[in-house]
Amino acid sequence: MQESEVPKKAKTTVYMSLTDEQRLDEIFIKRLRNRNKTDRSTLICEGIRLLYEKEVESKE
């Protein structure tokens, strides 16, 4: 993929418990305080990648 290409994105709705939402907010706030600009979608995608590595790639 070239630098100028923007990856395709899918829009989705995520249903989560209030506890999970609070945890996501805590991570979001921590990163903002550390001057790591991010958004919640990026955090969720990072979580999916980490879970994929744990569940799928580690089994190969």
CYANA upper distance limits for C-alpha pairs under 8 A (distance plus 0.5 A):
  1 MET  CA      5 GLU  CA      7.02
 16 MET  CA     20 ASP  CA      6.56
 16 MET  CA     21 GLU  CA      6.92
 17 SER  CA     21 GLU  CA      6.76
 18 LEU  CA     22 GLN  CA      6.60
 19 THR  CA     23 ARG  CA      6.74
 20 ASP  CA     24 LEU  CA      6.69
 21 GLU  CA     25 ASP  CA      6.70
 22 GLN  CA     26 GLU  CA      6.65
 23 ARG  CA     27 ILE  CA      6.86
 24 LEU  CA     28 PHE  CA      6.65
 24 LEU  CA     40 ARG  CA      7.89
 24 LEU  CA     43 LEU  CA      8.17
 25 ASP  CA     29 ILE  CA      6.55
 26 GLU  CA     30 LYS  CA      6.56
 27 ILE  CA     31 ARG  CA      6.71
 28 PHE  CA     32 LEU  CA      6.82
 28 PHE  CA     38 THR  CA      7.68
 28 PHE  CA     39 ASP  CA      7.57
 28 PHE  CA     40 ARG  CA      7.29
 28 PHE  CA     43 LEU  CA      8.12
 29 ILE  CA     33 ARG  CA      6.68
 30 LYS  CA     34 ASN  CA      6.80
 31 ARG  CA     35 ARG  CA      6.74
 31 ARG  CA     36 ASN  CA      5.44
 31 ARG  CA     37 LYS  CA      7.21
 31 ARG  CA     38 THR  CA      7.74
 32 LEU  CA     36 ASN  CA      5.85
 32 LEU  CA     37 LYS  CA      6.14
 32 LEU  CA     38 THR  CA      7.82
 38 THR  CA     42 THR  CA      7.00
 38 THR  CA     43 LEU  CA      7.96
 39 ASP  CA     43 LEU  CA      7.05
 40 ARG  CA     44 ILE  CA      6.73
 41 SER  CA     45 CYS  CA      6.67
 42 THR  CA     46 GLU  CA      6.61
 43 LEU  CA     47 GLY  CA      6.72
 44 ILE  CA     48 ILE  CA      6.76
 45 CYS  CA     49 ARG  CA      6.74
 46 GLU  CA     50 LEU  CA      6.72
 47 GLY  CA     51 LEU  CA      6.61
 48 ILE  CA     52 TYR  CA      6.52
 49 ARG  CA     53 GLU  CA      6.71
 50 LEU  CA     54 LYS  CA      6.76
 51 LEU  CA     55 GLU  CA      6.46
 52 TYR  CA     56 VAL  CA      5.89
 52 TYR  CA     57 GLU  CA      7.22
 53 GLU  CA     57 GLU  CA      5.28
 53 GLU  CA     58 SER  CA      6.68
 54 LYS  CA     58 SER  CA      6.09
 55 GLU  CA     59 LYS  CA      7.35
 56 VAL  CA     60 GLU  CA      7.42
